[in-house]
């Protein structure tokens, strides 16, 4: 069911990827997604190298399926992170926030596969030129760090998949079988999901965080940092209100950085502070009403997608 | 092919609706879309009643298929507009920017059908309660006037179609068979398109306007008026640059209104001034590369959609 070239490239059963999520996508979730036939990506963004190694060792104990690591290339030690990931069993490196030229060859020379995350056509073409294996094209509705161009998944996927020859994964706005089939129809060969996997038993986020997303209305997220510290989508709360107000008053990036300070994600994920913490979340959070296991999410998505394709068949 | 309940309700062959576009969607385009099996909607927003009557008379001469009129309820004479539309052969009234309670009964009592345009779940439910026949749910990627909640089509359609029982049409980000199938997969029973029909021979926009959209990159549109005069999506040009700069400097709504002045749409649509005129356009404009007839757009969409469903079938 739904076997695409993504499955062949990554050696997985279903073309469903866990988006890298700092503090949330740790060993339990990575292993659960991979074990259910998708591809788990460790959200290694803020982890010291030793923690990456430790988490990957845990993953290997839990599953013998392929898994990967998400590495934001803004980290000055990203080369060491990548090497540590490859040395500890990761067969896929998902790179973001930086040039795909820098490490693609190094990863592939060691047998690893490269997924590069982009938010527009220009960077998709650059990634293809750099030789990456797969492009993850992420729309404006996605949670967390976001592109400046604000191109939505619906508009982005047809344009990116028409512009490149390598397979494209759709990210942003996908949480069930409907989004999965829609992504395939738009030209993607698979999907990447963050928010849906955040609302699973295996995700390391605090229960308060998960509850906030389960109770989210359709308009419960917002973008902050648009013209200052970089666009980020999160659940609307006291913190986003403070940032919006400061931006409205013309705060400079350095003032905002100081005001926001460090550790806002940990505040949400670890302490469960849903007002002063940063609750990264995609718009599709409004559609997610049930906490499940990651395996259930995948099985139900595939089954729902199968039914949708059958009902589309009845229309032709 | 692709016959849904939208077709039964509106008496049309394909569930493809022409979004109402001021200065662009006049008799030629309305008749062409209806004649090809979709539903043409006259973009009556800025028209005096006499012009509406005149345009509808022209439509009737060109086709015997059903057609409708788009009426923004902010117009103080919207009741007269609606009556004129119904008296002159329109069988569908698409209402927007106002309460669906006000005119739904009046339209239905005269045998007309009501489509109400919304951009979030709350207004979708209110529209259903008001008794409208169909909801058009429009995402953030759409051109022209836009919702404050910024919910994208990918996130909006599953949420709206889960929240109401009446059929939902997806609008925003759709320009070909891919978008059409994606919309159906997400839970919509049809699509509404503006930008794709703008790039047709029958659209009344100036050739310069059409050329600007054909040459548009993926990130060629922007939203202005977000926190001032109301969000609107248009092609980035000198005018949007001026507005963005003024907003950045903290201009008040009345200052912006004065700066923008009247007639910016006419400047683009009639005079072909692509720098000082307002070129409403959706993000999917970046994906539209060819001027076609409206009939070709519909025939090719349906044919492409058929092929996509077949290829999805091969995956299950």
Interface residues (C-beta under 8 A of the other chain):
Chain A: X1 X2 X3 X4 X120 X121 X122 X139 X140 X141 X149 X150 X151 X152 X153 X154 X155 X156 X157 X158 X159 X160 X162 X172 X173 X174 X175 X176 X178 X179 X181 X182 X183 X184 X185 X186 X187 X217 X218 X219 X222 X223 X227 X248 X250 X282 X283 X284 X286 X287 X305 X306 X308 X309 X310 X312 X313 X315 X316
Chain B: X1 X2 X3 X4 X120 X121 X122 X139 X140 X141 X149 X150 X151 X152 X153 X154 X155 X156 X157 X158 X159 X160 X162 X172 X173 X174 X175 X176 X178 X179 X181 X182 X183 X184 X185 X186 X187 X217 X218 X219 X222 X223 X227 X248 X250 X282 X283 X284 X286 X287 X305 X306 X308 X309 X310 X312 X313 X315 X316
